[in-house]
Amino acid sequence: METMSRLLHRSIKNQIRNLFIFSLLITMCIISVIIFYYWKISIDGTMQYAQEETAQAVLQGIKNFVDVPLKLNENNRYFLEKGLLDINNEKNAAKFFGGVMRSADENVYSFSFGATSGEYYGVRKNVDNQLEFMKSNRQTNGSSVYYLLDDNFELGNITQRLGKFDPRTRDWYVAAEKERYPVFPDIYQHFVMKDLAISASYPIFDEDKKFMGVLGTHITLNKLNDELKDIVKNRRAEVYIFEEKSGKIVANTENVANFTIDKFGDFHRVGIENVNDGIIRNAYYIYENYKRNSTKEVKNGENFYIRMTEYRNHGIKWLIVIAVQENYYVTAIKKSIWISIALSTIILLISIYMSAKKIDQYLLPIYDLIGITKKFSAGNFKAKAETSQKNEIGILGATFNNMAEHLAILINNLEQKVQERTNELEKKNQILSQTKEELEHSLQIDFLTGLYNRRFLIEKMEEIIKKCDEKSKTLSIIMMDIDFFKKINDKYGHDCGDFVLQEVAKCFQECIREYGYISRWGGEEFLILLPSFDKKRAFGIAEKLRHNIENHNFLCGEIAIKVTLTLGIAVYDGKMTLDSLIKFADIAVYKGKKNGRNQTQLYENDQ
């Protein structure tokens, strides 16, 4: 059943269905990617155009706003440079400055001149939008005095007396004197109006290029908010301007305060990082990125496309953040995208459902055929497949019925043939097993002596040495050599030599059978492996072997042969290698032969 379940998971129906769904999904994905790609290009192109158009309009509006004081200075500087205005004549000065202020833009709140001597003259608008002439000179002892001007610019009553005032200490004067060029110093708080203000400073030089003082036009920034609102009201955009150096807000279109006044009356500029509005916050991140990387990266927020733009003009360094909302066309495109996704999903689901139904209908005869095969596998050969359909399935059913008939005939004789084949296999297995045992035995035994051969004993020694290392045990080996064996062969013939080897092997087997392993090492050499034997016990066994051979009656036919052995013993110390152990036993045999043969020698470290 488990196998059938796995087959059903890989069934033709599932494969066809999966192939259809996969092909449909791939096709829809490719089409969707192409459509979404061009939709995205269309959206980005539309919004980039809207961003660019809005940015240009905002920049032009700021330029128009800032150009007002610049042009006011530029248009009136000649009166001072050419000496056409006697600045010390209060009536003439009042008419000059008053006339300029009456024709000036409503954003201008003050127009003045500060001389190198420290004298100061000009006209300002008070809180009631009236013009006041102001002066600070020797006559006022350096204090600021303000006179109300009538419609003919005649001096009226004194409206205010303030403390000492030296224009040379003001930022607008210092900046123009330093730059020697028209310049805007930093934004400051207007000391009368509760507003931000900025001054356009123009250095004045006489015809001999001698510095005379600074002409200044001073404007409030509150009107800039209103002008920005007029620019973006039909463009679905938000604009924020802030100083590049400080990050403080200059103006905005969202009625966000550009400054605050605390309960003690202290004036505080508002930085972008202190505003909770999400768009401004996003703009702040762009501002931070701008300071680090100097990049004008465009980052899109939810339903907003945000752009950073610079404004530079005579010392002004402002950064402008423009957040353009998606317009009607972009919204319609996005709506069409979601509708397309929904319709595509519905079409996909309907196609999958219809294909599944049709596949089931087409493959139903195959499932009937599967049911018949189950009956066949259970031994019911009477069941027949349907062959009425004139298609591939009908042909498959007829072929299957023909195959079932042949199977029935074959199965009837199958058991007898299986039994015969089984008996044959059992006999062959027995022969094979016996042959294997004989082969393994022949690979371990010396054919002449019946002892283990050299290969077997080396493997056994390696195995036992490993166990000695693991269990800290010892072992001994005895290397034996038949004395003057070559003379036996030469004197009595190789038949007697072989007889001696066989008899010696029998003696060894009787003596060593229960203690260890003995092998014919080569020619007339033998090696005995004694596991767990120390040198004392190994020496005793060696002497026993030597005496047995010396006292044994070797009778080859009628020939009596005297045989003796020289034996060398080596004991494993837990460190030496197998080759070293065999070498040391061989050295001991060599010493025994050198000392007269027919003796047992124990290898010592000093050898």
Buried (B, 14 or more C-beta within 10 A) or exposed (E): EEEEEEEEEEBEBEEBBEEBBEEBEEEBEEEBEEBEEEBEEEBBEBBBEBBBEBBEBBBEBBEEBBBBBBEBBBEBBEBBBEEEBEBBEBEBBBBBBBBBBEEBBEBBBBBBBBBBEBBBBBBBBBEEEEBBBBBBBEEBEBBBBBBBBEEEBBBEEEBEEEEEBEBBEBBBBBBBBEBEEBBBBBBBBBEBBEBBBBBBBBBBBEEEEEEBBBBBBBBBBBBBBEBBBEBBEEBBBBBBBBBBEEBBBBBBBBEBEBBEEEEEEEBEBBBBEBBEBEBBEBBBBBBEBBEEEEEEEBBBBEEBBBBBBEBEBBBBEBBBBBBBBBBEEBEEBBEEBEEBEEEBEEEBEEBBEEBBEEBEEBBEBBEEBBEBEEBBEEEEBEBBBBBEEEEEBBEBBEEBBEEBEEEEEEEEEEEEEEEEEEEEEEEEEEEEEEEEEEEEEEEBBBEEBEBBBBEBBBEBBEEBBEEBEEEEBBBBBBBBBBBBBEEBBEEBEEEBBBBBBEBBBEBBEEBBEEBBBBBBBEEBBBBBBBBBBEBEEBBEBBEEBBEBBEEBEBEBEEEEBEBEBBBBBBBBEEEBEBEEBBBBBBBBBBBBBEEEBBBBBBBEEEE
